[in-house]
């Protein structure tokens, strides 16, 4: 009996049943997919209707559901014998699917379709890959599928001991959903190797197991072996009763290969009992349905029966035609058998060659490791010198880093005021001159603001220098809140500060100076000593009136500053660019600019 096609249906039916038993998380689509998977052999019509409906609504499916649907469609194409379509869908699934179960089942499907088309070498190569990965697979269903298909493939190649061992391993690991398939594979291996003992008992046990599993396909497969054995022993009537009694079940499965096997065996049995009309009818049924399985054993048997019938009836011309067809079919069948055995041997030789290559590479790697050990010993002293050199260089680099950091720190100290963190006088002057040169060249306006805290000496005298320092820091912070990143801010000495504001008109500077003046008063009032009252006087000079020379700007801004102090302090005074500044006063109470 040909097994590859039976594997295709039975294995995938088992996988579908196993998955269908998993509780559905949510969604009608998932329920429909699992239901379709579970009935694809028992109700082909409903199975196809579900696939058509889901394919029509494919846009609403998730990625996982789409992969599941594609798998079922690939199975259906293979079931119909449309291997071109099945191969295309299998290739897409193997490339895009990330579902481990779907990927494995897809590879199982591919093994079976390869075997169906007599591409045994590819089938054995892929099966060898599946078996090599078997230790990594923990899913019981996946392992069961791999073991059962291995049993059938090795049986097809005539390796009955291996087939029996793989089938037996299924019982040891997960007999539940695969017990029927495994029992069928064991019986097939024993039957073909001639090692069956207690035949009736073993066959009955196998049929009981498959009946409990509700797997009529494999039950009838076992009955086929029973009938074949009965016919071999001369019990043709028993064979006919067994085959006819289950013929309706076989035809209901719509699985043509098994139907042809039953038809061919019935033709042989009826011919042996002299019922030539019945024998011819069943033989012709095999011939009529043989287009998809040209080299099956059933076709060879059918042509032999037809040849013998026509010869017995004296129709020598027809007998000759059937004899030629019989010889052709038998040769094709034997070639297929030899091809399976040759494919197995070829793959085994390839695996052996690959193993030899791996062993050779392992030995070469061992030699390389020994050489590396010798080289390692030889280079230890060099490494010590290198480590020492790296240590010295790291030490030098560390000290260079320390020195550079110290230089940067000293540079910062040389440019920054130690108390407030803003520019000191010298750096302020340098930066201000550079900025004024840029403004002069680009035709931009700039202003200089001098700030002096009013009565600051009294703060130091009355509250101490610690409080005075805190007042200075608060005043600087208040100024910073109203400055831009391009403004230059520095401490010119004691409680006097300077600000260069590039690209600002005099009106803009007066507005900002007024905000800074108010901010200084407010921030100093927030000090821990409640009765501290510190304000600031401002002198403003503009390049529009005083030019871009820093010295001239400082003179005019200083004149404006002292004019503000003479006018009562806590106000902003603007230089008009002449020897005597034009005073613009800011009232402390009203904040108005005069």
Secondary structure, 3 states (H helix, E strand, C coil): CCCHHHHHHHHHHHHHHHHHCCCCCCCHHHHHHHHHHHHCCCCHHHHHHHHHHHHHCHHHCCHHHHHHHHHHHHHHHHHHCCHHHHHHHHHHHHHHCCCHHHHHHHHHHHHHHHHHCCCHHHHHHHHHHHHHCHHHCCCHHHHHHHHHHHHHHHHHCCCHHHHHHHHHHHHHHHHHHHHHHHHHHHHHHHHHHCCCCCHHHHHHHHHHHHHHCCCHHHHHHHHHHHHHHHHHCCCHHHHHHHHHHCHHHHHHHCCHHHHHHHHHHHHHHHHHCCCHHHHHHHHHHHHHCCCCCCCCHHHHHHHHHHHHHHHHCCCHHHHHHHHHHHHHHHHHHHHHHHHHHHHHHHHHHHHHHHHHHHHHHHHHHHHHHHHHHHHHHHHHHHHHHHHHHHHHHHHHHHHHHHHHHHHHHHHHHHHECCCCCCECHHHHHHHHHHHHHHHHHHCCCEEEEEEEECCHHHHHHHHCHHHHHHHHHHHHHHHHCCCCCCCEEEEEECCEEEEEEECCCHHHHHHHHHHHHHHHHHHHHCCCCCCCCCCEEEEEEEHHHHCCCHHHHHHHHHHHHHHHHHCCCCCEEECCCCCCCCCCCECCCCCCEC
